[in-house]
């Protein structure tokens, strides 16, 4: 492909959104982009990010470029591109984001032995053991209330089989719930 006239390329990008012309312009100014990489350090910026920012700014420069007012597109593009990079850098270095920029991974800290992790054994109790322990803590009245709570018997059946009143069974049921919550949490 022949090397096209710069103004022709700019017009193609501006009027027809020609991506081939845009890529040709970016390739012409590749040394400018490579120089920007040396002058600016943007955290987590890789090659694709640089390429994308260069394309975006070249497109915007083409769209706003006035041939009559500015003779040199290269200087215009360089100014817009560097100003854009400064804005990105300002955003990254803003005071409220300093904690993010100074943050490091917890895994890296542990690997470098900057802090020592204390391993704490977790005691895991099976449900069966937990329920057996819970049932041992209940009184006879509370065991009957637990059966009511679980729906095995009704309050009327419990009253008929025992000497407890409805009120006593409801109180025992409430105590049973409280003890269960303490055991679980």
Secondary structure, 3 states (H helix, E strand, C coil): CCCCCHHHHHHHHHHHCCHHHHHHHHHHCHHHHHHHHHHCCCCCCCHHHHHHHHHHHHHHHHHHCCCCCCCCHHHHHHHHHHHHHHHHHHHHCCHHHHHHHCCCCHHHHHHCCCCCCCCCCCCCCCHHHHHHHHHHCCCHHHHHHHHHHHCCCCHHHHHHHCCCCHHHHHHHHHHHHHHHHHHHC
